[in-house]
Amino acid sequence: MSENPKFKEDFDSLTPDRQKGYILHIQQAKQFTTRTSRIKKNIERIFIGKDLHDCVCGLSKINAQMRWFAQQILKDLYFKIPSLLPSP
């Protein structure tokens, strides 16, 4: 952290629980190379303020949008063609 002040600033801006999660995840590695690789893999997550288990790929947002879109289509079908769907 002393080498990169922005990293320290972003890490300090995380909630205490997120900080603890990252620290535990990194400390659980026994080898120095594994610890280093875990830090490198998670730097981007820390910069954007995400937790270890938060989605950063955007698929969860897309899936939510697709579910909403499918629900709208089903509602339209239900109201436009009620004879094709079973009655509630």
PyMOL Python script that loads the backbone (N, CA, C, O; Angstrom):
from pymol import cmd

cmd.read_pdbstr("""\
ATOM      1  N   MET A   1       0.814  -1.197   0.000  1.00  0.00           N
ATOM      2  CA  MET A   1       0.000   0.000   0.000  1.00  0.00           C
ATOM      3  C   MET A   1       0.855   1.258   0.000  1.00  0.00           C
ATOM      4  O   MET A   1       0.447   2.296  -0.520  1.00  0.00           O
ATOM      5  N   SER A   2       2.040   1.160   0.584  1.00  0.00           N
ATOM      6  CA  SER A   2       2.890   2.342   0.638  1.00  0.00           C
ATOM      7  C   SER A   2       3.407   2.726  -0.752  1.00  0.00           C
ATOM      8  O   SER A   2       3.746   3.885  -0.995  1.00  0.00           O
ATOM      9  N   GLU A   3       3.465   1.744  -1.662  1.00  0.00           N
ATOM     10  CA  GLU A   3       3.927   2.020  -3.019  1.00  0.00           C
ATOM     11  C   GLU A   3       2.877   2.737  -3.856  1.00  0.00           C
ATOM     12  O   GLU A   3       3.212   3.471  -4.785  1.00  0.00           O
ATOM     13  N   ASN A   4       1.604   2.524  -3.525  1.00  0.00           N
ATOM     14  CA  ASN A   4       0.525   3.081  -4.328  1.00  0.00           C
ATOM     15  C   ASN A   4      -0.464   3.801  -3.409  1.00  0.00           C
ATOM     16  O   ASN A   4      -1.331   3.155  -2.821  1.00  0.00           O
ATOM     17  N   PRO A   5      -0.352   5.119  -3.275  1.00  0.00           N
ATOM     18  CA  PRO A   5      -1.243   5.850  -2.362  1.00  0.00           C
ATOM     19  C   PRO A   5      -2.713   5.795  -2.783  1.00  0.00           C
ATOM     20  O   PRO A   5      -3.594   5.837  -1.924  1.00  0.00           O
ATOM     21  N   LYS A   6      -2.998   5.704  -4.089  1.00  0.00           N
ATOM     22  CA  LYS A   6      -4.387   5.600  -4.543  1.00  0.00           C
ATOM     23  C   LYS A   6      -5.008   4.292  -4.064  1.00  0.00           C
ATOM     24  O   LYS A   6      -6.172   4.254  -3.665  1.00  0.00           O
ATOM     25  N   PHE A   7      -4.214   3.217  -4.110  1.00  0.00           N
ATOM     26  CA  PHE A   7      -4.702   1.923  -3.629  1.00  0.00           C
ATOM     27  C   PHE A   7      -5.045   2.015  -2.140  1.00  0.00           C
ATOM     28  O   PHE A   7      -6.096   1.535  -1.714  1.00  0.00           O
ATOM     29  N   LYS A   8      -4.169   2.624  -1.355  1.00  0.00           N
ATOM     30  CA  LYS A   8      -4.438   2.777   0.082  1.00  0.00           C
ATOM     31  C   LYS A   8      -5.694   3.605   0.307  1.00  0.00           C
ATOM     32  O   LYS A   8      -6.522   3.270   1.154  1.00  0.00           O
ATOM     33  N   GLU A   9      -5.833   4.684  -0.449  1.00  0.00           N
ATOM     34  CA  GLU A   9      -7.001   5.550  -0.312  1.00  0.00           C
ATOM     35  C   GLU A   9      -8.285   4.785  -0.652  1.00  0.00           C
ATOM     36  O   GLU A   9      -9.279   4.885   0.068  1.00  0.00           O
ATOM     37  N   ASP A  10      -8.262   4.021  -1.750  1.00  0.00           N
ATOM     38  CA  ASP A  10      -9.448   3.262  -2.149  1.00  0.00           C
ATOM     39  C   ASP A  10      -9.741   2.133  -1.165  1.00  0.00           C
ATOM     40  O   ASP A  10     -10.901   1.855  -0.860  1.00  0.00           O
ATOM     41  N   PHE A  11      -8.695   1.488  -0.670  1.00  0.00           N
ATOM     42  CA  PHE A  11      -8.909   0.417   0.313  1.00  0.00           C
ATOM     43  C   PHE A  11      -9.500   0.987   1.593  1.00  0.00           C
ATOM     44  O   PHE A  11     -10.403   0.389   2.179  1.00  0.00           O
ATOM     45  N   ASP A  12      -9.004   2.128   2.028  1.00  0.00           N
ATOM     46  CA  ASP A  12      -9.528   2.764   3.247  1.00  0.00           C
ATOM     47  C   ASP A  12     -10.964   3.236   3.069  1.00  0.00           C
ATOM     48  O   ASP A  12     -11.694   3.379   4.050  1.00  0.00           O
ATOM     49  N   SER A  13     -11.378   3.481   1.827  1.00  0.00           N
ATOM     50  CA  SER A  13     -12.755   3.923   1.590  1.00  0.00           C
ATOM     51  C   SER A  13     -13.758   2.769   1.624  1.00  0.00           C
ATOM     52  O   SER A  13     -14.966   3.001   1.677  1.00  0.00           O
ATOM     53  N   LEU A  14     -13.262   1.520   1.593  1.00  0.00           N
ATOM     54  CA  LEU A  14     -14.159   0.364   1.707  1.00  0.00           C
ATOM     55  C   LEU A  14     -14.725   0.294   3.119  1.00  0.00           C
ATOM     56  O   LEU A  14     -14.142   0.824   4.065  1.00  0.00           O
ATOM     57  N   THR A  15     -15.866  -0.367   3.241  1.00  0.00           N
ATOM     58  CA  THR A  15     -16.430  -0.567   4.576  1.00  0.00           C
ATOM     59  C   THR A  15     -15.508  -1.489   5.377  1.00  0.00           C
ATOM     60  O   THR A  15     -14.748  -2.259   4.787  1.00  0.00           O
ATOM     61  N   PRO A  16     -15.562  -1.423   6.699  1.00  0.00           N
ATOM     62  CA  PRO A  16     -14.699  -2.293   7.508  1.00  0.00           C
ATOM     63  C   PRO A  16     -14.896  -3.781   7.217  1.00  0.00           C
ATOM     64  O   PRO A  16     -13.936  -4.551   7.250  1.00  0.00           O
ATOM     65  N   ASP A  17     -16.128  -4.185   6.936  1.00  0.00           N
ATOM     66  CA  ASP A  17     -16.371  -5.599   6.621  1.00  0.00           C
ATOM     67  C   ASP A  17     -15.708  -6.007   5.310  1.00  0.00           C
ATOM     68  O   ASP A  17     -15.155  -7.102   5.208  1.00  0.00           O
ATOM     69  N   ARG A  18     -15.762  -5.133   4.309  1.00  0.00           N
ATOM     70  CA  ARG A  18     -15.113  -5.446   3.032  1.00  0.00           C
ATOM     71  C   ARG A  18     -13.599  -5.475   3.190  1.00  0.00           C
ATOM     72  O   ARG A  18     -12.930  -6.331   2.613  1.00  0.00           O
ATOM     73  N   GLN A  19     -13.059  -4.550   3.965  1.00  0.00           N
ATOM     74  CA  GLN A  19     -11.625  -4.558   4.221  1.00  0.00           C
ATOM     75  C   GLN A  19     -11.208  -5.871   4.886  1.00  0.00           C
ATOM     76  O   GLN A  19     -10.221  -6.494   4.497  1.00  0.00           O
ATOM     77  N   LYS A  20     -11.969  -6.269   5.882  1.00  0.00           N
ATOM     78  CA  LYS A  20     -11.672  -7.513   6.597  1.00  0.00           C
ATOM     79  C   LYS A  20     -11.746  -8.715   5.663  1.00  0.00           C
ATOM     80  O   LYS A  20     -10.916  -9.620   5.747  1.00  0.00           O
ATOM     81  N   GLY A  21     -12.736  -8.726   4.774  1.00  0.00           N
ATOM     82  CA  GLY A  21     -12.874  -9.831   3.826  1.00  0.00           C
ATOM     83  C   GLY A  21     -11.660  -9.955   2.920  1.00  0.00           C
ATOM     84  O   GLY A  21     -11.164 -11.058   2.689  1.00  0.00           O
ATOM     85  N   TYR A  22     -11.182  -8.828   2.406  1.00  0.00           N
ATOM     86  CA  TYR A  22      -9.990  -8.859   1.554  1.00  0.00           C
ATOM     87  C   TYR A  22      -8.760  -9.295   2.343  1.00  0.00           C
ATOM     88  O   TYR A  22      -7.969 -10.108   1.866  1.00  0.00           O
ATOM     89  N   ILE A  23      -8.600  -8.756   3.545  1.00  0.00           N
ATOM     90  CA  ILE A  23      -7.430  -9.103   4.360  1.00  0.00           C
ATOM     91  C   ILE A  23      -7.420 -10.601   4.667  1.00  0.00           C
ATOM     92  O   ILE A  23      -6.386 -11.257   4.535  1.00  0.00           O
ATOM     93  N   LEU A  24      -8.560 -11.136   5.071  1.00  0.00           N
ATOM     94  CA  LEU A  24      -8.623 -12.570   5.370  1.00  0.00           C
ATOM     95  C   LEU A  24      -8.350 -13.415   4.134  1.00  0.00           C
ATOM     96  O   LEU A  24      -7.635 -14.414   4.202  1.00  0.00           O
ATOM     97  N   HIS A  25      -8.920 -13.012   3.009  1.00  0.00           N
ATOM     98  CA  HIS A  25      -8.726 -13.757   1.762  1.00  0.00           C
ATOM     99  C   HIS A  25      -7.247 -13.793   1.376  1.00  0.00           C
ATOM    100  O   HIS A  25      -6.737 -14.829   0.949  1.00  0.00           O
ATOM    101  N   ILE A  26      -6.578 -12.683   1.527  1.00  0.00           N
ATOM    102  CA  ILE A  26      -5.164 -12.617   1.154  1.00  0.00           C
ATOM    103  C   ILE A  26      -4.296 -13.341   2.179  1.00  0.00           C
ATOM    104  O   ILE A  26      -3.349 -14.031   1.803  1.00  0.00           O
ATOM    105  N   GLN A  27      -4.604 -13.195   3.468  1.00  0.00           N
ATOM    106  CA  GLN A  27      -3.788 -13.825   4.504  1.00  0.00           C
ATOM    107  C   GLN A  27      -3.933 -15.344   4.537  1.00  0.00           C
ATOM    108  O   GLN A  27      -3.043 -16.032   5.037  1.00  0.00           O
ATOM    109  N   GLN A  28      -5.022 -15.873   4.022  1.00  0.00           N
ATOM    110  CA  GLN A  28      -5.213 -17.323   4.038  1.00  0.00           C
ATOM    111  C   GLN A  28      -4.248 -18.047   3.112  1.00  0.00           C
ATOM    112  O   GLN A  28      -4.005 -19.243   3.273  1.00  0.00           O
ATOM    113  N   ALA A  29      -3.705 -17.333   2.155  1.00  0.00           N
ATOM    114  CA  ALA A  29      -2.731 -17.948   1.255  1.00  0.00           C
ATOM    115  C   ALA A  29      -1.426 -18.167   2.016  1.00  0.00           C
ATOM    116  O   ALA A  29      -0.950 -17.286   2.732  1.00  0.00           O
ATOM    117  N   LYS A  30      -0.858 -19.365   1.845  1.00  0.00           N
ATOM    118  CA  LYS A  30       0.363 -19.695   2.583  1.00  0.00           C
ATOM    119  C   LYS A  30       1.623 -19.225   1.860  1.00  0.00           C
ATOM    120  O   LYS A  30       2.615 -18.870   2.496  1.00  0.00           O
ATOM    121  N   GLN A  31       1.577 -19.224   0.544  1.00  0.00           N
ATOM    122  CA  GLN A  31       2.766 -18.843  -0.223  1.00  0.00           C
ATOM    123  C   GLN A  31       2.707 -17.366  -0.598  1.00  0.00           C
ATOM    124  O   GLN A  31       1.641 -16.805  -0.852  1.00  0.00           O
ATOM    125  N   PHE A  32       3.872 -16.767  -0.621  1.00  0.00           N
ATOM    126  CA  PHE A  32       3.982 -15.350  -0.977  1.00  0.00           C
ATOM    127  C   PHE A  32       3.458 -15.100  -2.389  1.00  0.00           C
ATOM    128  O   PHE A  32       2.801 -14.089  -2.639  1.00  0.00           O
ATOM    129  N   THR A  33       3.744 -16.020  -3.313  1.00  0.00           N
ATOM    130  CA  THR A  33       3.298 -15.824  -4.701  1.00  0.00           C
ATOM    131  C   THR A  33       1.782 -15.852  -4.796  1.00  0.00           C
ATOM    132  O   THR A  33       1.197 -15.113  -5.587  1.00  0.00           O
ATOM    133  N   THR A  34       1.146 -16.692  -4.003  1.00  0.00           N
ATOM    134  CA  THR A  34      -0.320 -16.752  -4.004  1.00  0.00           C
ATOM    135  C   THR A  34      -0.899 -15.467  -3.435  1.00  0.00           C
ATOM    136  O   THR A  34      -1.878 -14.940  -3.963  1.00  0.00           O
ATOM    137  N   ARG A  35      -0.308 -14.964  -2.374  1.00  0.00           N
ATOM    138  CA  ARG A  35      -0.780 -13.702  -1.801  1.00  0.00           C
ATOM    139  C   ARG A  35      -0.648 -12.564  -2.809  1.00  0.00           C
ATOM    140  O   ARG A  35      -1.555 -11.747  -2.974  1.00  0.00           O
ATOM    141  N   THR A  36       0.487 -12.533  -3.468  1.00  0.00           N
ATOM    142  CA  THR A  36       0.718 -11.496  -4.467  1.00  0.00           C
ATOM    143  C   THR A  36      -0.287 -11.588  -5.605  1.00  0.00           C
ATOM    144  O   THR A  36      -0.813 -10.572  -6.058  1.00  0.00           O
ATOM    145  N   SER A  37      -0.553 -12.796  -6.063  1.00  0.00           N
ATOM    146  CA  SER A  37      -1.504 -12.945  -7.168  1.00  0.00           C
ATOM    147  C   SER A  37      -2.919 -12.579  -6.730  1.00  0.00           C
ATOM    148  O   SER A  37      -3.682 -12.027  -7.522  1.00  0.00           O
ATOM    149  N   ARG A  38      -3.281 -12.875  -5.487  1.00  0.00           N
ATOM    150  CA  ARG A  38      -4.612 -12.491  -4.995  1.00  0.00           C
ATOM    151  C   ARG A  38      -4.748 -10.972  -4.926  1.00  0.00           C
ATOM    152  O   ARG A  38      -5.804 -10.418  -5.232  1.00  0.00           O
ATOM    153  N   ILE A  39      -3.684 -10.316  -4.526  1.00  0.00           N
ATOM    154  CA  ILE A  39      -3.722  -8.848  -4.492  1.00  0.00           C
ATOM    155  C   ILE A  39      -3.887  -8.305  -5.901  1.00  0.00           C
ATOM    156  O   ILE A  39      -4.722  -7.434  -6.144  1.00  0.00           O
ATOM    157  N   LYS A  40      -3.082  -8.825  -6.839  1.00  0.00           N
ATOM    158  CA  LYS A  40      -3.154  -8.345  -8.224  1.00  0.00           C
ATOM    159  C   LYS A  40      -4.525  -8.594  -8.835  1.00  0.00           C
ATOM    160  O   LYS A  40      -5.036  -7.752  -9.573  1.00  0.00           O
ATOM    161  N   LYS A  41      -5.131  -9.750  -8.533  1.00  0.00           N
ATOM    162  CA  LYS A  41      -6.445 -10.087  -9.093  1.00  0.00           C
ATOM    163  C   LYS A  41      -7.551  -9.192  -8.546  1.00  0.00           C
ATOM    164  O   LYS A  41      -8.555  -8.961  -9.220  1.00  0.00           O
ATOM    165  N   ASN A  42      -7.372  -8.690  -7.334  1.00  0.00           N
ATOM    166  CA  ASN A  42      -8.452  -7.943  -6.689  1.00  0.00           C
ATOM    167  C   ASN A  42      -8.240  -6.437  -6.656  1.00  0.00           C
ATOM    168  O   ASN A  42      -9.078  -5.718  -6.111  1.00  0.00           O
ATOM    169  N   ILE A  43      -7.159  -5.944  -7.216  1.00  0.00           N
ATOM    170  CA  ILE A  43      -6.911  -4.501  -7.212  1.00  0.00           C
ATOM    171  C   ILE A  43      -8.045  -3.744  -7.898  1.00  0.00           C
ATOM    172  O   ILE A  43      -8.512  -2.730  -7.378  1.00  0.00           O
ATOM    173  N   GLU A  44      -8.486  -4.217  -9.040  1.00  0.00           N
ATOM    174  CA  GLU A  44      -9.552  -3.526  -9.778  1.00  0.00           C
ATOM    175  C   GLU A  44     -10.849  -3.503  -8.970  1.00  0.00           C
ATOM    176  O   GLU A  44     -11.558  -2.496  -8.965  1.00  0.00           O
ATOM    177  N   ARG A  45     -11.163  -4.600  -8.291  1.00  0.00           N
ATOM    178  CA  ARG A  45     -12.367  -4.644  -7.448  1.00  0.00           C
ATOM    179  C   ARG A  45     -12.279  -3.597  -6.341  1.00  0.00           C
ATOM    180  O   ARG A  45     -13.256  -2.909  -6.047  1.00  0.00           O
ATOM    181  N   ILE A  46     -11.111  -3.483  -5.737  1.00  0.00           N
ATOM    182  CA  ILE A  46     -10.932  -2.509  -4.659  1.00  0.00           C
ATOM    183  C   ILE A  46     -11.057  -1.094  -5.201  1.00  0.00           C
ATOM    184  O   ILE A  46     -11.661  -0.238  -4.555  1.00  0.00           O
ATOM    185  N   PHE A  47     -10.498  -0.835  -6.375  1.00  0.00           N
ATOM    186  CA  PHE A  47     -10.582   0.502  -6.970  1.00  0.00           C
ATOM    187  C   PHE A  47     -12.029   0.928  -7.216  1.00  0.00           C
ATOM    188  O   PHE A  47     -12.359   2.105  -7.072  1.00  0.00           O
ATOM    189  N   ILE A  48     -12.899  -0.024  -7.587  1.00  0.00           N
ATOM    190  CA  ILE A  48     -14.291   0.342  -7.854  1.00  0.00           C
ATOM    191  C   ILE A  48     -15.199   0.118  -6.646  1.00  0.00           C
ATOM    192  O   ILE A  48     -16.410   0.324  -6.731  1.00  0.00           O
ATOM    193  N   GLY A  49     -14.606  -0.309  -5.505  1.00  0.00           N
ATOM    194  CA  GLY A  49     -15.368  -0.426  -4.263  1.00  0.00           C
ATOM    195  C   GLY A  49     -16.211  -1.671  -4.144  1.00  0.00           C
ATOM    196  O   GLY A  49     -17.192  -1.681  -3.401  1.00  0.00           O
ATOM    197  N   LYS A  50     -15.852  -2.727  -4.861  1.00  0.00           N
ATOM    198  CA  LYS A  50     -16.630  -3.964  -4.822  1.00  0.00           C
ATOM    199  C   LYS A  50     -16.091  -4.930  -3.775  1.00  0.00           C
ATOM    200  O   LYS A  50     -14.910  -4.900  -3.429  1.00  0.00           O
ATOM    201  N   ASP A  51     -16.973  -5.781  -3.283  1.00  0.00           N
ATOM    202  CA  ASP A  51     -16.613  -6.841  -2.353  1.00  0.00           C
ATOM    203  C   ASP A  51     -16.087  -8.034  -3.142  1.00  0.00           C
ATOM    204  O   ASP A  51     -16.200  -8.072  -4.367  1.00  0.00           O
ATOM    205  N   LEU A  52     -15.519  -8.996  -2.450  1.00  0.00           N
ATOM    206  CA  LEU A  52     -15.010 -10.202  -3.116  1.00  0.00           C
ATOM    207  C   LEU A  52     -16.105 -10.942  -3.879  1.00  0.00           C
ATOM    208  O   LEU A  52     -15.841 -11.540  -4.923  1.00  0.00           O
ATOM    209  N   HIS A  53     -17.320 -10.905  -3.367  1.00  0.00           N
ATOM    210  CA  HIS A  53     -18.401 -11.689  -3.948  1.00  0.00           C
ATOM    211  C   HIS A  53     -19.367 -10.864  -4.795  1.00  0.00           C
ATOM    212  O   HIS A  53     -20.379 -11.387  -5.261  1.00  0.00           O
ATOM    213  N   ASP A  54     -19.072  -9.598  -4.997  1.00  0.00           N
ATOM    214  CA  ASP A  54     -19.920  -8.752  -5.841  1.00  0.00           C
ATOM    215  C   ASP A  54     -19.633  -9.021  -7.309  1.00  0.00           C
ATOM    216  O   ASP A  54     -18.499  -9.304  -7.695  1.00  0.00           O
ATOM    217  N   CYS A  55     -20.666  -8.928  -8.109  1.00  0.00           N
ATOM    218  CA  CYS A  55     -20.518  -9.119  -9.550  1.00  0.00           C
ATOM    219  C   CYS A  55     -19.879  -7.876 -10.162  1.00  0.00           C
ATOM    220  O   CYS A  55     -20.319  -6.755  -9.905  1.00  0.00           O
ATOM    221  N   VAL A  56     -18.855  -8.076 -10.961  1.00  0.00           N
ATOM    222  CA  VAL A  56     -18.237  -6.954 -11.665  1.00  0.00           C
ATOM    223  C   VAL A  56     -18.324  -7.129 -13.178  1.00  0.00           C
ATOM    224  O   VAL A  56     -17.904  -6.253 -13.935  1.00  0.00           O
ATOM    225  N   CYS A  57     -18.869  -8.259 -13.613  1.00  0.00           N
ATOM    226  CA  CYS A  57     -18.927  -8.519 -15.054  1.00  0.00           C
ATOM    227  C   CYS A  57     -20.164  -7.903 -15.704  1.00  0.00           C
ATOM    228  O   CYS A  57     -20.192  -7.727 -16.922  1.00  0.00           O
ATOM    229  N   GLY A  58     -21.183  -7.574 -14.916  1.00  0.00           N
ATOM    230  CA  GLY A  58     -22.382  -6.968 -15.462  1.00  0.00           C
ATOM    231  C   GLY A  58     -23.475  -7.960 -15.829  1.00  0.00           C
ATOM    232  O   GLY A  58     -24.568  -7.553 -16.225  1.00  0.00           O
ATOM    233  N   LEU A  59     -23.199  -9.262 -15.704  1.00  0.00           N
ATOM    234  CA  LEU A  59     -24.199 -10.243 -16.096  1.00  0.00           C
ATOM    235  C   LEU A  59     -25.423 -10.230 -15.188  1.00  0.00           C
ATOM    236  O   LEU A  59     -26.535 -10.465 -15.661  1.00  0.00           O
ATOM    237  N   SER A  60     -25.248  -9.964 -13.911  1.00  0.00           N
ATOM    238  CA  SER A  60     -26.408  -9.943 -13.023  1.00  0.00           C
ATOM    239  C   SER A  60     -27.348  -8.808 -13.402  1.00  0.00           C
ATOM    240  O   SER A  60     -28.566  -8.960 -13.312  1.00  0.00           O
ATOM    241  N   LYS A  61     -26.800  -7.673 -13.824  1.00  0.00           N
ATOM    242  CA  LYS A  61     -27.642  -6.565 -14.265  1.00  0.00           C
ATOM    243  C   LYS A  61     -28.374  -6.937 -15.546  1.00  0.00           C
ATOM    244  O   LYS A  61     -29.556  -6.631 -15.702  1.00  0.00           O
ATOM    245  N   ILE A  62     -27.676  -7.596 -16.461  1.00  0.00           N
ATOM    246  CA  ILE A  62     -28.296  -8.014 -17.717  1.00  0.00           C
ATOM    247  C   ILE A  62     -29.388  -9.040 -17.440  1.00  0.00           C
ATOM    248  O   ILE A  62     -30.465  -8.968 -18.032  1.00  0.00           O
ATOM    249  N   ASN A  63     -29.126  -9.988 -16.553  1.00  0.00           N
ATOM    250  CA  ASN A  63     -30.129 -10.996 -16.224  1.00  0.00           C
ATOM    251  C   ASN A  63     -31.369 -10.360 -15.612  1.00  0.00           C
ATOM    252  O   ASN A  63     -32.486 -10.786 -15.903  1.00  0.00           O
ATOM    253  N   ALA A  64     -31.193  -9.348 -14.771  1.00  0.00           N
ATOM    254  CA  ALA A  64     -32.342  -8.659 -14.178  1.00  0.00           C
ATOM    255  C   ALA A  64     -33.144  -7.943 -15.255  1.00  0.00           C
ATOM    256  O   ALA A  64     -34.374  -7.945 -15.227  1.00  0.00           O
ATOM    257  N   GLN A  65     -32.443  -7.331 -16.203  1.00  0.00           N
ATOM    258  CA  GLN A  65     -33.140  -6.651 -17.296  1.00  0.00           C
ATOM    259  C   GLN A  65     -33.880  -7.657 -18.167  1.00  0.00           C
ATOM    260  O   GLN A  65     -34.996  -7.385 -18.609  1.00  0.00           O
ATOM    261  N   MET A  66     -33.278  -8.812 -18.420  1.00  0.00           N
ATOM    262  CA  MET A  66     -33.930  -9.833 -19.237  1.00  0.00           C
ATOM    263  C   MET A  66     -35.166 -10.391 -18.534  1.00  0.00           C
ATOM    264  O   MET A  66     -36.185 -10.644 -19.176  1.00  0.00           O
ATOM    265  N   ARG A  67     -35.078 -10.585 -17.210  1.00  0.00           N
ATOM    266  CA  ARG A  67     -36.248 -11.056 -16.462  1.00  0.00           C
ATOM    267  C   ARG A  67     -37.376 -10.046 -16.558  1.00  0.00           C
ATOM    268  O   ARG A  67     -38.530 -10.424 -16.762  1.00  0.00           O
ATOM    269  N   TRP A  68     -37.054  -8.749 -16.410  1.00  0.00           N
ATOM    270  CA  TRP A  68     -38.067  -7.718 -16.492  1.00  0.00           C
ATOM    271  C   TRP A  68     -38.697  -7.714 -17.887  1.00  0.00           C
ATOM    272  O   TRP A  68     -39.916  -7.607 -18.023  1.00  0.00           O
ATOM    273  N   PHE A  69     -37.865  -7.831 -18.911  1.00  0.00           N
ATOM    274  CA  PHE A  69     -38.350  -7.845 -20.283  1.00  0.00           C
ATOM    275  C   PHE A  69     -39.271  -9.047 -20.518  1.00  0.00           C
ATOM    276  O   PHE A  69     -40.326  -8.904 -21.137  1.00  0.00           O
ATOM    277  N   ALA A  70     -38.887 -10.210 -20.038  1.00  0.00           N
ATOM    278  CA  ALA A  70     -39.716 -11.413 -20.195  1.00  0.00           C
ATOM    279  C   ALA A  70     -41.047 -11.255 -19.462  1.00  0.00           C
ATOM    280  O   ALA A  70     -42.087 -11.689 -19.956  1.00  0.00           O
ATOM    281  N   GLN A  71     -41.011 -10.633 -18.280  1.00  0.00           N
ATOM    282  CA  GLN A  71     -42.252 -10.409 -17.544  1.00  0.00           C
ATOM    283  C   GLN A  71     -43.186  -9.479 -18.307  1.00  0.00           C
ATOM    284  O   GLN A  71     -44.399  -9.684 -18.317  1.00  0.00           O
ATOM    285  N   GLN A  72     -42.625  -8.462 -18.943  1.00  0.00           N
ATOM    286  CA  GLN A  72     -43.448  -7.531 -19.718  1.00  0.00           C
ATOM    287  C   GLN A  72     -44.097  -8.238 -20.903  1.00  0.00           C
ATOM    288  O   GLN A  72     -45.267  -8.005 -21.207  1.00  0.00           O
ATOM    289  N   ILE A  73     -43.336  -9.099 -21.567  1.00  0.00           N
ATOM    290  CA  ILE A  73     -43.884  -9.847 -22.703  1.00  0.00           C
ATOM    291  C   ILE A  73     -45.007 -10.762 -22.235  1.00  0.00           C
ATOM    292  O   ILE A  73     -46.050 -10.848 -22.883  1.00  0.00           O
ATOM    293  N   LEU A  74     -44.799 -11.448 -21.112  1.00  0.00           N
ATOM    294  CA  LEU A  74     -45.845 -12.334 -20.601  1.00  0.00           C
ATOM    295  C   LEU A  74     -47.098 -11.555 -20.202  1.00  0.00           C
ATOM    296  O   LEU A  74     -48.217 -12.017 -20.429  1.00  0.00           O
ATOM    297  N   LYS A  75     -46.914 -10.384 -19.614  1.00  0.00           N
ATOM    298  CA  LYS A  75     -48.071  -9.557 -19.268  1.00  0.00           C
ATOM    299  C   LYS A  75     -48.825  -9.141 -20.524  1.00  0.00           C
ATOM    300  O   LYS A  75     -50.054  -9.199 -20.562  1.00  0.00           O
ATOM    301  N   ASP A  76     -48.092  -8.722 -21.550  1.00  0.00           N
ATOM    302  CA  ASP A  76     -48.736  -8.333 -22.807  1.00  0.00           C
ATOM    303  C   ASP A  76     -49.507  -9.496 -23.404  1.00  0.00           C
ATOM    304  O   ASP A  76     -50.637  -9.333 -23.863  1.00  0.00           O
ATOM    305  N   LEU A  77     -48.890 -10.670 -23.397  1.00  0.00           N
ATOM    306  CA  LEU A  77     -49.580 -11.847 -23.937  1.00  0.00           C
ATOM    307  C   LEU A  77     -50.827 -12.157 -23.137  1.00  0.00           C
ATOM    308  O   LEU A  77     -51.867 -12.489 -23.704  1.00  0.00           O
ATOM    309  N   TYR A  78     -50.729 -12.052 -21.835  1.00  0.00           N
ATOM    310  CA  TYR A  78     -51.866 -12.380 -20.984  1.00  0.00           C
ATOM    311  C   TYR A  78     -53.048 -11.453 -21.259  1.00  0.00           C
ATOM    312  O   TYR A  78     -54.192 -11.906 -21.304  1.00  0.00           O
ATOM    313  N   PHE A  79     -52.785 -10.176 -21.441  1.00  0.00           N
ATOM    314  CA  PHE A  79     -53.878  -9.234 -21.649  1.00  0.00           C
ATOM    315  C   PHE A  79     -54.363  -9.192 -23.098  1.00  0.00           C
ATOM    316  O   PHE A  79     -55.521  -8.856 -23.346  1.00  0.00           O
ATOM    317  N   LYS A  80     -53.501  -9.527 -24.057  1.00  0.00           N
ATOM    318  CA  LYS A  80     -53.897  -9.461 -25.460  1.00  0.00           C
ATOM    319  C   LYS A  80     -54.529 -10.757 -25.938  1.00  0.00           C
ATOM    320  O   LYS A  80     -55.441 -10.740 -26.765  1.00  0.00           O
ATOM    321  N   ILE A  81     -54.055 -11.863 -25.429  1.00  0.00           N
ATOM    322  CA  ILE A  81     -54.555 -13.162 -25.895  1.00  0.00           C
ATOM    323  C   ILE A  81     -54.901 -14.032 -24.689  1.00  0.00           C
ATOM    324  O   ILE A  81     -54.230 -15.035 -24.448  1.00  0.00           O
ATOM    325  N   PRO A  82     -55.921 -13.673 -23.937  1.00  0.00           N
ATOM    326  CA  PRO A  82     -56.247 -14.437 -22.735  1.00  0.00           C
ATOM    327  C   PRO A  82     -56.743 -15.849 -23.019  1.00  0.00           C
ATOM    328  O   PRO A  82     -56.639 -16.714 -22.150  1.00  0.00           O
ATOM    329  N   SER A  83     -57.274 -16.105 -24.199  1.00  0.00           N
ATOM    330  CA  SER A  83     -57.779 -17.444 -24.484  1.00  0.00           C
ATOM    331  C   SER A  83     -56.658 -18.469 -24.642  1.00  0.00           C
ATOM    332  O   SER A  83     -56.898 -19.667 -24.492  1.00  0.00           O
ATOM    333  N   LEU A  84     -55.443 -18.020 -24.941  1.00  0.00           N
ATOM    334  CA  LEU A  84     -54.324 -18.942 -25.122  1.00  0.00           C
ATOM    335  C   LEU A  84     -53.655 -19.325 -23.802  1.00  0.00           C
ATOM    336  O   LEU A  84     -52.960 -20.338 -23.737  1.00  0.00           O
ATOM    337  N   LEU A  85     -53.852 -18.543 -22.771  1.00  0.00           N
ATOM    338  CA  LEU A  85     -53.215 -18.808 -21.500  1.00  0.00           C
ATOM    339  C   LEU A  85     -54.211 -19.383 -20.507  1.00  0.00           C
ATOM    340  O   LEU A  85     -55.399 -19.064 -20.563  1.00  0.00           O
ATOM    341  N   PRO A  86     -53.742 -20.219 -19.609  1.00  0.00           N
ATOM    342  CA  PRO A  86     -54.670 -20.746 -18.587  1.00  0.00           C
ATOM    343  C   PRO A  86     -55.150 -19.636 -17.672  1.00  0.00           C
ATOM    344  O   PRO A  86     -54.418 -18.690 -17.382  1.00  0.00           O
ATOM    345  N   SER A  87     -56.368 -19.760 -17.231  1.00  0.00           N
ATOM    346  CA  SER A  87     -56.923 -18.733 -16.344  1.00  0.00           C
ATOM    347  C   SER A  87     -56.274 -18.845 -14.969  1.00  0.00           C
ATOM    348  O   SER A  87     -55.946 -19.946 -14.525  1.00  0.00           O
ATOM    349  N   PRO A  88     -56.087 -17.714 -14.293  1.00  0.00           N
ATOM    350  CA  PRO A  88     -55.431 -17.750 -12.976  1.00  0.00           C
ATOM    351  C   PRO A  88     -56.317 -18.313 -11.889  1.00  0.00           C
ATOM    352  O   PRO A  88     -55.897 -18.402 -10.735  1.00  0.00           O
TER     353      PRO A  88
END
""", "prot")
cmd.dss("prot")
cmd.show_as("cartoon", "prot")
cmd.util.cbc("prot")
cmd.orient("prot")
